[in-house]
Each structure stands twice: as structure tokens, then as C-alpha cells.
């Protein structure tokens, strides 16, 4: 993680575009996050303007006098290096990870390959390219497994699979998202998330849902999902998992801010699942929840994320 850069005066940020929306399946979530971010910046006296973008964000960003971008576009087009590369091409600073870190971490399969190369723990998996791979999946991974589109967020297109018939349907469902599909061994245990902000790792949150897993409904619709922060871990174990998350980010080049999701199995072993480089930013999202537990208000969190757009170079 880079050394923290502290901005004291809102005027030092200049004119800020809060870019939200995009074209991915997470567009509506992004707009909700963007609205919360924009309101926080305005309360802090920042000269911020909200911009809902679609396919070509440069059309509204070029020649508009902006000094930097608070990128809150979730999913493909905003979180996968495309937005980052476009902004770099016009010399406009932005929040969060750069092109490489964004692109690698958005692709769950490429992320797992990087982690495996560094001997970091991630559940066994296999890519499902054709129907013939389903038989191989059953023999190699067994049941249950979880089937995922490699380039989607917010648990979209994900299914828990318990038998051959469910596997075939889950593969078709995930393939509707027009990206690589993979199956991952099911890890029975507890689910945690580790938020980070520049060089600071935030308190862990333990997620608990009556659903089969922490799916889209559990994240955005259910009133039965429980969030435990403190997570019930002793301080040494919590620090150990924060260090694992830090290493997971370093391996794929993630910087600035974000969230690492992991599972702890019934033998108390951790398993890395994914990294989110532009996570949700409403008052009910996980990073703000962890920040609050660390004594960081939502408005202070937004300010400090905006600071990641400023470098010493």
C-alpha cells in the first residue's frame, strides 16, 4: 500500500466528477452509490458534479474542466480497467486501482490464477467452456460447487449446485452474462469481508444469511441478512486475515481502496474468493460499515477515497 496523502482543503481537489452508472448489470447499484458519494462531497464543500455515464464516459468528461474523477461505476466498463485506461489517456486522475489491478481483479479466474501462482489459498476451480466440461467438473470438484460468470459482480449469475442437472442449468445461467464461466469448490464455513482504505485495513465483517450463500437477494433485498462487526475474531486472527487480504491485493496490483472477500472453512482455514476495487458506497454497504466500526464516518471515508486520486508523482 502507498503512503497516505492527506488533503486539508476541499479546494485542493479542484472540480470533481463523480462518475456513476455505466452499462453493466450493476448500473442501478452504481447510481445509488454515486448519489451517496456526491452528497458526502458536497457536504464537505468539494466542488463535485454527478455524472451518469453510459458507453463512452469520455464524451462528457473531456473539455469539461474537471480536475479529477471519483469513479463509482461498478462492474464491467468501470471496474475492469476500461474506465481507468480511458481516464489515463486524457490525463485525468481518478480514485482507486490502476488499469492492471482493476483488470486482473475484475476477472475472477485470472485473479485465482495469480493467487495460485503465489501459493495463496483459493478454492479449487475449473473453467467450463463446453458441455463436455460438466462431467469433468463433477469428477474433479464433486458436489456441491458454485458456478460463476468470471466478469460479473454483486453475485449476479451465480448458482450453488448440488447435482448434475443443476450444474447444466447453472452453466447456462452464468453463460448468459457473456463471459467465461467457472465452477468453484463449495467451502462450507463462515463468510467474511475485509475492507481497506489506502494503507489501513478495516475491521472484518462476518456475513450471515439464511440463503444458500450471500447472493444478490441477500445483499440488496433481504431483511434477514446479518452483519457482525466486530466479527467475533481475536485480535491476532483478525490481523492475520487482514495481512492475507493485503497480500492478495498486492499480487493482483490492487491499490487505493476496496474489499477482499474470503471464507473460513470448518477446519478454520481461510480461502480467498475475490477482490472488489469499486465496492458499494451507500450508507448500508460493507466498506462504510467497516469504516464506521473503525471510527471513520461516511463523509470522512468518501473524502479519504477521493485522496487516492492524488499522487506524489
Residue, then its C-alpha position, 0 to 999 in steps of 0.5 A: x500500500x502507498x503512503x497516505x496523502x492527506x488533503x486539508x482543503x476541499x479546494x485542493x481537489x479542484x472540480x470533481x466528477x463523480x462518475x456513476x452508472x455505466x452499462x453493466x448489470x450493476x448500473x442501478x447499484x452504481x447510481x445509488x452509490x454515486x448519489x451517496x458519494x456526491x452528497x458526502x462531497x458536497x457536504x464537505x464543500x468539494x466542488x463535485x458534479x454527478x455524472x451518469x455515464x453510459x458507453x463512452x464516459x469520455x464524451x462528457x468528461x473531456x473539455x469539461x474542466x474537471x480536475x479529477x474523477x471519483x469513479x463509482x461505476x461498478x462492474x464491467x466498463x468501470x471496474x475492469x480497467x476500461x474506465x481507468x485506461x480511458x481516464x489515463x489517456x486524457x490525463x485525468x486522475x481518478x480514485x482507486x486501482x490502476x488499469x492492471x489491478x482493476x483488470x486482473x481483479x475484475x476477472x475472477x479466474x485470472x485473479x485465482x490464477x495469480x493467487x495460485x501462482x503465489x501459493x495463496x489459498x483459493x478454492x479449487x476451480x475449473x473453467x467450463x467452456x463446453x458441455x463436455x466440461x460438466x462431467x469433468x467438473x463433477x469428477x474433479x470438484x464433486x458436489x456441491x460447487x458454485x458456478x460463476x460468470x468470471x466478469x460479473x459482480x454483486x453475485x449476479x449469475x451465480x448458482x450453488x449446485x448440488x447435482x448434475x442437472x443443476x450444474x447444466x442449468x447453472x452453466x447456462x445461467x452464468x453463460x448468459x452474462x457473456x463471459x467465461x464461466x467457472x465452477x468453484x469448490x463449495x467451502x462450507x464455513x463462515x463468510x467474511x469481508x475485509x475492507x481497506x482504505x489506502x494503507x489501513x485495513x478495516x475491521x472484518x465483517x462476518x456475513x450471515x444469511x439464511x440463503x444458500x450463500x450471500x447472493x444478490x437477494x441477500x445483499x440488496x433485498x433481504x431483511x434477514x441478512x446479518x452483519x457482525x462487526x466486530x466479527x467475533x475474531x481475536x485480535x491476532x486472527x483478525x490481523x492475520x486475515x487482514x495481512x492475507x487480504x493485503x497480500x492478495x491485493x498486492x499480487x493482483x496490483x490492487x491499490x487505493x481502496x476496496x474489499x477482499x472477500x474470503x471464507x473460513x472453512x470448518x477446519x478454520x482455514x481461510x480461502x480467498x474468493x475475490x477482490x472488489x476495487x469499486x465496492x458499494x458506497x451507500x450508507x448500508x454497504x460493507x466498506x462504510x460499515x467497516x469504516x464506521x466500526x473503525x471510527x471513520x464516518x461516511x463523509x470522512x471515508x468518501x473524502x479519504x477515497x477521493x485522496x487516492x486520486x492524488x499522487x506524489x508523482 
